[in-house]
Amino acid sequence: MATYNFNITASSVTQPADIGLGVSTDYVIANPLPASAYFTLETVPNNQGFYTASSPKNTSGSFTLGSGLSGLVQSDYIASVVVAPGGGTLTFVPKTTITAATLKLRGIGA
């Protein structure tokens, strides 16, 4: 199991390390804002800003929302949750191996 800390105000960072197939990964998401915000895992799109048949399906897998998180929206390329003030923990178990350079962590303010 891997654990990564992320502050919702960080905007966008690259996944800190590769994630193996089936490896449970916790994202501990801090939200210091006075209102709810969003946390997104996003496959890096191609040069034209799109996903294609050759794009890695980085968010294919299972998600568990901890306290403080709600509203999961997921596809094979992007997953997003609402993060209440204070934050919460998102657990992700991927169906594929993820190369760090192909996955972005994004915080989107209130």
N, C-alpha and C positions, 0 to 999 in steps of 0.2 A: 504494500500500500504506500502511496505517495501523498504528501500533503503540500499544498501551495497556498500561501497567503496572498490575497489581492485586495487592494483598496479601490472601491468603486470610483474614486476620483482620479485614478491612474490613467484613464482614457484608454490606451491600447498598448499591450505588451505581447511579445512572442511567448508562447508556452516555454517555461524554463527548461524542460527536459523531455526526451522521448517518453511515450507511454506505451507499455507493452499490451498486446492483445489480452483482454480479460483482467487487467490490473486495476483494482479499485483505486480511484484517485479522488481525494477530497480537496475542494476549493473552499477555503475559509475566507469569506467575503465580508470585508468591513464596509459599513456604510455610515460615515460620519455626518451625512446630510440630514436635515430636519424632515425630509420627505422621502418617500420610496424612490428607488432608482432601478436601473436595469444592469444585469451582468449577462454577457454574451460570450459563448465560445464560438468562434467562427473559422471555418476553413479559409485559408488565404486564396482569394480568387485568382484567375489568370490575368494576364496583362490587360485584357479588355474589361476586367471587373466582373467576369462571369464564372460559373462553375460549369465544367464540361464532363463528359464521360470519363476523362482521365483524372479529374479532380479527386483527391482522397476523400472518402466518406468519414471524416474525422468525428462527427457527432452521432454516428450510428452506434447505438448501445443503450444502456439503461441509466436512468437518472433517479436519484433519491433526493427529495427536497427536505432539508432540515428546517427547524423552527426559524421564522423570519423570512422564508422564501415562499413564493407562490407563482402561479401562472406560467408554468413551463410551456414553451412553444419549441418544437423540435422538428428538424428534418435531418437528412444525412449530412448536411453541410454546415448547419448553424443551429444553435440551441440558446435560448434566452430565458431568464427568470426575473421576476420582480423581487427586489431586495428591500425589505423594510428598514427604517432607521435602526442602526445598531448592527445589522447584518445577519449572516447565517452561514451554514455549511451546505454545499452542493456536492453530492457524491456521484461520480461518473464511472461506469465500467464500460469501456469501449469494445466494440465487436471487431476492431481491427487494430493493428499497430499504428501509432501516430508518431510521425516525425515532428519534432518540436518546431522546426522552421515553417511547418505548414498549418499551424494552429495559432490563432490570436485570441487573447483574453481582452475583452473590452468592458469598460465601465461607461454607462451612459447616465448622466445626472437626471435629476427630477424633471 
